[in-house]
Amino acid sequence: MQHKRRILPPVWLAVCLLAAVALHFFLPLLDYATLWLRIVGVAVLLFGIYMSASAAGAFNRAGTPVVPFERSTVLLTDGWYRFTRNPMYLGMAGILLGAALFMGSLTPFAVIPAFMALIAERFIIPEEAKLEAAFGRDYKDYKARVRRWL
């Protein structure tokens, strides 16, 4: 069986960040930059980094793989996972939101829903199917009480 090479979520995040910067510089729409919005943007960006990193750390502590499509050995339902089924991806979306706020024009915001749709289609939906196959009723119950994003 041939192993497919996949572009991993952090790479998609980097591509989307570059796209947001390009949109800001080459197609800015409504410059609204203020010092306090830039400060909020940095705070949101840092919070996104913290959320993603701490959620990945929870995977490592539990001894289950962080890399998408590897076989999960533990179903995490505590910490960030009490509020969102995908804190690593939500944190990445937060990084994009913080960057867009910091840049101070509307066009970088267009990247966020595109990133979320791409991540849902390429990673979340297939991962959910694998988790349901691996954990059965436990995952279905978890999925019924915790939202995909927020």
Sequence and secondary structure as in RCSB ss.txt:
>XXXX:A:sequence
MQHKRRILPPVWLAVCLLAAVALHFFLPLLDYATLWLRIVGVAVLLFGIYMSASAAGAFNRAGTPVVPFERSTVL
LTDGWYRFTRNPMYLGMAGILLGAALFMGSLTPFAVIPAFMALIAERFIIPEEAKLEAAFGRDYKDYKARVRRWL
>XXXX:A:secstr
        HHHHHHHHHHHHHHHHHHS  S    HHHHHHHHHHHHHHHHHHHHHHHHHHHHT   STTS     
  SGGGGT S HHHHHHHHHHHHHHHHHTSSGGGGHHHHHHHHHIIIIIHHHHHHHHHHHHHHHHHHHHHS S  
